[in-house]
Amino acid sequence: GLSILYYRDQRRAGVKLISSTNRLAAPDSGWWQLSQARHSERFGDRVLEMRESVVSDGPRKLLVWSWYWVAGRTTASDYAGKMYQARELLASGRDDGAALLAYVPFEEDPQAARSALRAFLAANLAPIESALSANLEK
């Protein structure tokens, strides 16, 4: 699966792409975050830095790769993401950004899930980022 959460006019809307209150698994959702670590993958000539998390609702587990996209830049760091947002706000007056989450269910060994995510992003990362960039022009 893929989830893209796009944020525009964050100050006016009262929601934030990067906030200490944003969680991968909300306490009342029935899902728990079991682990999180930094992870990177090479796609062509670039390296995508992300967070790799495992979430579970008990019987099911998901391997989740997540990162931010802000004005054409990607990062897994809240601090870098905030810097990119500030820079873009000063340069263009816009604060657009997105949280991207790619996820795959798995049972015991997450290697097959990693392979599936790797293949999906190898085929789709460029079109996804192209669509996000086109949205900036609107």
N, CA, C and O of each residue as an XYZ file, in Angstrom:
552
protein
N       0.817     -1.178      0.000
C       0.000      0.000      0.000
C       0.862      1.242      0.000
O       2.046      1.212      0.335
N       0.234      2.328     -0.384
C       0.897      3.629     -0.392
C      -0.078      4.660      0.142
O      -1.241      4.696     -0.259
N       0.399      5.488      1.040
C      -0.402      6.580      1.573
C       0.401      7.860      1.393
O       1.554      7.942      1.815
N      -0.218      8.865      0.760
C       0.415     10.164      0.587
C      -0.482     11.182      1.265
O      -1.624     11.392      0.856
N       0.040     11.807      2.295
C      -0.700     12.823      3.033
C      -0.125     14.178      2.656
O       0.972     14.534      3.085
N      -0.870     14.937      1.847
C      -0.386     16.213      1.327
C      -0.901     17.348      2.202
O      -2.085     17.402      2.535
N      -0.007     18.245      2.568
C      -0.340     19.376      3.431
C      -0.098     20.672      2.661
O       0.985     20.895      2.119
N      -1.118     21.518      2.623
C      -1.020     22.825      1.977
C      -1.621     23.860      2.930
O      -2.571     23.563      3.655
N      -1.075     25.056      2.927
C      -1.574     26.144      3.791
C      -1.676     25.683      5.246
O      -2.715     25.834      5.888
N      -0.602     25.133      5.739
C      -0.614     24.526      7.067
C      -0.901     25.515      8.183
O      -1.638     25.196      9.116
N      -0.337     26.696      8.104
C      -0.570     27.672      9.171
C      -2.040     28.056      9.238
O      -2.614     28.146     10.324
N      -2.644     28.281      8.092
C      -4.051     28.684      8.048
C      -4.978     27.530      8.405
O      -6.000     27.737      9.059
N      -4.637     26.323      7.985
C      -5.493     25.150      8.219
C      -5.362     24.608      9.642
O      -6.240     23.887     10.115
N      -4.272     24.954     10.323
C      -4.084     24.484     11.694
C      -3.599     23.048     11.800
O      -3.677     22.448     12.872
N      -3.104     22.493     10.715
C      -2.520     21.146     10.731
C      -1.071     21.260     10.276
O      -0.707     22.193      9.561
N      -0.253     20.310     10.695
C       1.162     20.384     10.367
C       1.663     19.050      9.837
O       1.322     17.986     10.354
N       2.476     19.133      8.799
C       3.137     17.953      8.255
C       4.069     17.347      9.297
O       4.077     16.133      9.500
N       4.842     18.185      9.946
C       5.825     17.715     10.916
C       5.442     18.265     12.277
O       5.513     19.470     12.520
N       5.034     17.364     13.163
C       4.570     17.761     14.484
C       4.838     16.634     15.468
O       4.819     15.460     15.099
N       5.083     16.987     16.698
C       5.313     15.967     17.720
C       4.052     15.160     18.013
O       4.133     14.095     18.624
N       2.905     15.645     17.591
C       1.658     14.916     17.831
C       1.325     13.917     16.726
O       0.456     13.065     16.908
N       2.007     14.012     15.579
C       1.763     13.059     14.486
C       2.375     11.705     14.855
O       3.529     11.626     15.276
N       1.601     10.671     14.695
C       2.045      9.319     15.042
C       1.704      8.354     13.918
O       0.696      8.514     13.229
N       2.542      7.367     13.743
C       2.277      6.320     12.772
C       1.118      5.449     13.236
O       0.288      5.029     12.430
N       1.063      5.182     14.516
C      -0.022      4.383     15.099
C      -0.610      5.169     16.271
O       0.038      5.340     17.304
N      -1.832      5.639     16.100
C      -2.490      6.410     17.161
C      -2.840      5.481     18.326
O      -3.166      4.315     18.104
N      -2.776      5.979     19.557
C      -3.034      5.133     20.736
C      -4.397      4.424     20.711
O      -4.512      3.295     21.190
N      -5.404      5.060     20.171
C      -6.744      4.454     20.176
C      -7.089      3.729     18.881
O      -8.249      3.376     18.667
N      -6.098      3.496     18.005
C      -6.370      2.873     16.709
C      -6.359      1.348     16.756
O      -6.848      0.697     15.833
N      -5.808      0.774     17.822
C      -5.659     -0.675     17.877
C      -4.357     -1.160     17.251
O      -4.076     -2.358     17.254
N      -3.558     -0.234     16.713
C      -2.254     -0.557     16.141
C      -1.174     -0.035     17.068
O      -1.344      1.007     17.701
N      -0.052     -0.761     17.152
C       1.086     -0.372     17.964
C       2.326     -0.352     17.104
O       2.526     -1.213     16.247
N       3.154      0.643     17.346
C       4.438      0.689     16.664
C       5.424     -0.145     17.465
O       5.724      0.173     18.616
N       5.925     -1.205     16.859
C       6.832     -2.120     17.552
C       8.292     -1.697     17.439
O       9.085     -1.940     18.349
N       8.647     -1.059     16.315
C      10.036     -0.644     16.135
C      10.107      0.477     15.107
O       9.193      0.687     14.310
N      11.229      1.188     15.157
C      11.515      2.217     14.157
C      13.015      2.384     14.076
O      13.696      2.411     15.102
N      13.537      2.498     12.864
C      14.968      2.697     12.655
C      15.168      3.484     11.368
O      14.298      3.505     10.497
N      16.314      4.123     11.259
C      16.679      4.787     10.009
C      16.988      3.720      8.987
O      17.525      2.661      9.313
N      16.643      4.012      7.747
C      16.868      3.065      6.659
C      17.128      3.875      5.400
O      16.589      4.971      5.245
N      17.936      3.356      4.515
C      18.152      4.024      3.230
C      18.164      2.986      2.122
O      18.565      1.839      2.320
N      17.721      3.412      0.969
C      17.684      2.565     -0.224
C      18.186      3.375     -1.401
O      17.936      4.577     -1.494
N      18.895      2.712     -2.300
C      19.368      3.351     -3.525
C      18.378      3.052     -4.645
O      18.008      1.904     -4.890
N      17.965      4.118     -5.312
C      17.104      4.013     -6.489
C      17.793      4.777     -7.609
O      17.783      6.007     -7.637
N      18.387      4.036     -8.525
C      19.155      4.675     -9.591
C      20.366      5.366     -8.999
O      21.176      4.748     -8.308
N      20.482      6.662     -9.279
C      21.651      7.409     -8.812
C      21.400      8.172     -7.517
O      22.207      9.017     -7.131
N      20.293      7.882     -6.846
C      20.018      8.597     -5.602
C      19.731      7.642     -4.456
O      19.328      6.496     -4.652
N      19.951      8.149     -3.273
C      19.675      7.387     -2.055
C      18.496      8.059     -1.366
O      18.500      9.271     -1.154
N      17.493      7.270     -1.022
C      16.320      7.771     -0.316
C      16.446      7.385      1.156
O      16.467      6.204      1.503
N      16.530      8.398      2.012
C      16.575      8.180      3.453
C      15.143      8.101      3.964
O      14.296      8.903      3.569
N      14.870      7.143      4.837
C      13.515      6.952      5.333
C      13.561      6.374      6.737
O      14.623      6.064      7.277
N      12.383      6.241      7.302
C      12.223      5.509      8.554
C      11.623      4.159      8.201
O      10.695      4.070      7.397
N      12.151      3.124      8.799
C      11.564      1.796      8.644
C      10.917      1.438      9.974
O      11.585      1.391     11.007
N       9.617      1.185      9.941
C       8.875      0.873     11.158
C       8.126     -0.435     10.981
O       7.789     -0.841      9.869
N       7.879     -1.075     12.098
C       6.985     -2.234     12.136
C       5.821     -1.860     13.033
O       6.008     -1.448     14.178
N       4.609     -2.008     12.495
C       3.402     -1.767     13.284
C       2.578     -3.051     13.291
O       2.650     -3.858     12.364
N       1.797     -3.222     14.351
C       1.012     -4.444     14.491
C      -0.307     -4.133     15.182
O      -0.403     -3.226     16.009
N      -1.319     -4.912     14.819
C      -2.594     -4.838     15.541
C      -2.825     -6.133     16.309
O      -3.949     -6.427     16.717
N      -1.770     -6.899     16.502
C      -1.848     -8.193     17.183
C      -1.530     -9.303     16.193
O      -0.388     -9.759     16.124
N      -2.518     -9.743     15.430
C      -2.247    -10.837     14.498
C      -1.518    -10.395     13.228
O      -0.848    -11.207     12.590
N      -1.640     -9.132     12.858
C      -1.028     -8.653     11.610
C       0.137     -7.723     11.902
O       0.140     -6.986     12.888
N       1.138     -7.778     11.008
C       2.274     -6.864     11.074
C       2.434     -6.196      9.717
O       2.216     -6.811      8.673
N       2.822     -4.917      9.752
C       3.136     -4.178      8.538
C       4.545     -3.630      8.646
O       4.940     -3.113      9.691
N       5.305     -3.742      7.561
C       6.581     -3.056      7.445
C       6.283     -1.749      6.728
O       5.712     -1.753      5.637
N       6.666     -0.632      7.334
C       6.345      0.686      6.798
C       7.627      1.457      6.535
O       8.484      1.564      7.412
N       7.759      1.995      5.327
C       8.827      2.929      4.998
C       8.174      4.297      4.889
O       7.212      4.458      4.138
N       8.673      5.283      5.621
C       8.067      6.613      5.604
C       9.131      7.694      5.492
O      10.254      7.538      5.969
N       8.749      8.800      4.846
C       9.628      9.942      4.681
C       8.790     11.162      4.329
O       7.601     11.054      4.029
N       9.433     12.320      4.373
C       8.790     13.580      4.010
C       9.262     14.024      2.639
O      10.385     13.738      2.224
N       8.384     14.727      1.948
C       8.711     15.395      0.694
C       8.328     16.857      0.872
O       7.165     17.172      1.124
N       9.308     17.753      0.741
C       9.049     19.190      0.881
C       9.717     19.908     -0.285
O      10.943     19.971     -0.371
N       8.892     20.447     -1.180
C       9.388     21.246     -2.313
C      10.496     20.533     -3.092
O      11.512     21.141     -3.426
N      10.300     19.268     -3.374
C      11.255     18.520     -4.182
C      12.381     17.861     -3.413
O      13.206     17.162     -4.001
N      12.429     18.072     -2.113
C      13.465     17.453     -1.290
C      12.830     16.378     -0.419
O      11.695     16.520      0.038
N      13.577     15.302     -0.196
C      13.078     14.236      0.670
C      13.972     14.124      1.892
O      15.171     14.398      1.839
N      13.360     13.715      2.989
C      14.116     13.506      4.225
C      13.307     12.636      5.173
O      12.079     12.594      5.098
N      13.988     11.960      6.044
C      13.341     11.222      7.127
C      13.474     11.988      8.441
O      12.948     11.563      9.469
N      14.174     13.111      8.402
C      14.460     13.894      9.602
C      13.409     14.979      9.811
O      13.120     15.759      8.903
N      12.841     15.023     11.013
C      11.921     16.103     11.352
C      12.621     17.455     11.268
O      12.036     18.426     10.787
N      13.865     17.528     11.730
C      14.600     18.782     11.744
C      14.888     19.271     10.328
O      14.665     20.441     10.019
N      15.377     18.388      9.475
C      15.644     18.782      8.084
C      14.347     19.154      7.382
O      14.313     20.115      6.613
N      13.284     18.408      7.636
C      11.991     18.723      7.037
C      11.513     20.106      7.427
O      11.008     20.846      6.582
N      11.664     20.470      8.703
C      11.281     21.808      9.164
C      12.146     22.884      8.497
O      11.644     23.951      8.141
N      13.435     22.606      8.328
C      14.315     23.555      7.645
C      13.891     23.741      6.194
O      13.849     24.868      5.700
N      13.576     22.647      5.508
C      13.115     22.745      4.119
C      11.828     23.553      4.036
O      11.655     24.366      3.129
N      10.920     23.324      4.994
C       9.669     24.079      5.002
C       9.928     25.575      5.198
O       9.351     26.399      4.489
N      10.778     25.925      6.141
C      11.081     27.335      6.404
C      11.716     27.987      5.182
O      11.369     29.109      4.812
N      12.632     27.287      4.574
C      13.302     27.809      3.370
C      12.300     28.039      2.250
O      12.332     29.078      1.590
N      11.418     27.082      2.033
C      10.417     27.198      0.972
C       9.426     28.319      1.283
O       9.012     29.049      0.382
N       9.047     28.457      2.539
C       8.118     29.516      2.930
C       8.741     30.890      2.671
O       8.063     31.795      2.184
N      10.021     31.050      2.991
C      10.706     32.321      2.743
C      10.883     32.573      1.250
O      10.738     33.707      0.792
N      11.193     31.532      0.490
C      11.467     31.689     -0.938
C      10.203     31.886     -1.771
O      10.200     32.673     -2.717
N       9.127     31.172     -1.424
C       7.945     31.195     -2.295
C       6.654     31.585     -1.592
O       5.639     31.829     -2.246
N       6.684     31.645     -0.270
C       5.463     31.947      0.470
C       4.557     30.736      0.639
O       3.435     30.865      1.128
N       5.034     29.564      0.239
C       4.234     28.344      0.346
C       4.857     27.401      1.370
O       6.065     27.422      1.604
N       4.009     26.575      1.973
C       4.509     25.623      2.964
C       4.070     24.200      2.642
O       3.924     23.374      3.543
N       3.858     23.910      1.354
C       3.406     22.587      0.937
C       4.422     21.505      1.281
O       5.632     21.733      1.269
N       3.903     20.334      1.586
C       4.747     19.180      1.848
C       3.891     17.938      1.960
O       2.665     18.023      2.038
N       4.533     16.790      1.967
C       3.799     15.528      2.037
C       4.539     14.531      2.914
O       5.767     14.519      2.992
N       3.746     13.702      3.566
C       4.276     12.532      4.260
C       3.954     11.344      3.374
O       2.806     11.167      2.964
N       4.946     10.536      3.078
C       4.757      9.358      2.242
C       5.000      8.115      3.075
O       5.985      8.026      3.808
N       4.095      7.159      2.956
C       4.195      5.906      3.694
C       3.911      4.763      2.730
O       2.815      4.659      2.179
N       4.894      3.921      2.535
C       4.717      2.709      1.737
C       4.770      1.536      2.710
O       5.627      1.496      3.593
N       3.859      0.585      2.549
C       3.784     -0.479      3.547
C       3.387     -1.810      2.918
O       2.717     -1.868      1.887
N       3.831     -2.877      3.583
C       3.579     -4.242      3.124
C       3.378     -5.124      4.355
O       4.131     -5.014      5.323
N       2.368     -6.001      4.328
C       2.218     -6.947      5.432
C       3.305     -8.024      5.366
O       3.813     -8.350      4.293
N       3.642     -8.556      6.510
C       4.578     -9.679      6.561
C       4.267    -10.511      7.789
O       3.546    -10.080      8.689
N       4.833    -11.729      7.807
C       4.578    -12.616      8.946
C       5.776    -12.652      9.885
O       5.736    -12.031     10.947
N       6.815    -13.346      9.528
C       7.974    -13.478     10.424
C       9.170    -12.659      9.965
O       9.674    -11.816     10.707
N       9.623    -12.906      8.742
C      10.835    -12.282      8.226
C      10.470    -11.111      7.307
O       9.794    -11.319      6.299
N      10.897     -9.894      7.628
C      10.522     -8.739      6.810
C      11.285     -8.609      5.487
O      11.037     -7.668      4.734
N      12.209     -9.533      5.189
C      13.000     -9.401      3.960
C      12.140     -9.411      2.703
O      12.398     -8.637      1.781
N      11.133    -10.263      2.645
C      10.253    -10.297      1.470
C       9.476     -8.989      1.355
O       9.245     -8.503      0.247
N       9.072     -8.414      2.486
C       8.373     -7.122      2.482
C       9.310     -6.024      1.985
O       8.895     -5.163      1.210
N      10.560     -6.046      2.419
C      11.543     -5.064      1.930
C      11.718     -5.185      0.425
O      11.778     -4.176     -0.278
N      11.799     -6.404     -0.069
C      11.953     -6.614     -1.514
C      10.759     -6.064     -2.277
O      10.929     -5.461     -3.336
N       9.559     -6.263     -1.755
C       8.345     -5.754     -2.408
C       8.339     -4.224     -2.399
O       8.009     -3.604     -3.410
N       8.697     -3.616     -1.280
C       8.748     -2.157     -1.208
C       9.814     -1.603     -2.144
O       9.595     -0.596     -2.817
N      10.958     -2.256     -2.183
C      12.059     -1.839     -3.060
C      11.610     -1.855     -4.520
O      11.850     -0.898     -5.256
N      10.959     -2.941     -4.938
C      10.493     -3.062     -6.325
C       9.419     -2.018     -6.636
O       9.441     -1.405     -7.703
N       8.485     -1.813     -5.710
C       7.424     -0.835     -5.918
C       8.003      0.563     -6.089
O       7.634      1.279     -7.020
N       8.908      0.958     -5.198
C       9.461      2.300     -5.269
C      10.394      2.469     -6.462
O      10.457      3.555     -7.038
N      11.111      1.431     -6.843
C      11.961      1.521     -8.032
C      11.123      1.863     -9.257
O      11.559      2.624    -10.121
N       9.929      1.303     -9.331
C       9.052      1.535    -10.481
C       8.219      2.807    -10.354
O       7.815      3.375    -11.369
N       7.956      3.267     -9.133
C       6.966      4.331     -8.946
C       7.443      5.604     -8.265
O       6.703      6.587     -8.238
N       8.636      5.623     -7.722
C       9.083      6.804     -6.991
C       9.144      8.040     -7.890
O       8.669      9.105     -7.495
N       9.708      7.922     -9.068
C       9.814      9.077     -9.969
C       8.440      9.628    -10.349
O       8.247     10.842    -10.272
N       7.464      8.788    -10.762
C       6.143      9.348    -11.070
C       5.442      9.964     -9.854
O       4.733     10.961     -9.990
N       5.633      9.384     -8.681
C       5.032      9.943     -7.466
C       5.590     11.338     -7.209
O       4.836     12.280     -6.964
N       6.915     11.466     -7.267
C       7.529     12.763     -7.010
C       7.195     13.768     -8.110
O       7.086     14.965     -7.842
N       7.036     13.302     -9.321
C       6.626     14.179    -10.415
C       5.225     14.739    -10.159
O       4.974     15.923    -10.385
N       4.329     13.897     -9.694
C       2.964     14.344     -9.377
C       2.978     15.336     -8.212
O       2.232     16.316     -8.227
N       3.818     15.091     -7.206
C       3.913     16.027     -6.090
C       4.462     17.374     -6.567
O       3.965     18.424     -6.159
N       5.476     17.351     -7.423
C       6.049     18.590     -7.948
C       5.037     19.350     -8.799
O       4.970     20.577     -8.731
N       4.254     18.637     -9.593
C       3.231     19.295    -10.420
C       2.195     19.980     -9.541
O       1.654     21.020     -9.917
N       1.916     19.411     -8.380
C       0.951     20.013     -7.459
C       1.461     21.330     -6.894
O       0.667     22.206     -6.553
N       2.770     21.477     -6.793
C       3.355     22.728     -6.300
C       3.069     23.888     -7.249
O       2.960     25.038     -6.825
N       2.949     23.574     -8.528
C       2.759     24.614     -9.529
C       1.327     25.135     -9.568
O       1.049     26.128    -10.240
N       0.417     24.476     -8.853
C      -0.998     24.891     -8.881
C      -1.268     25.959     -7.862
O      -2.400     26.427     -7.743
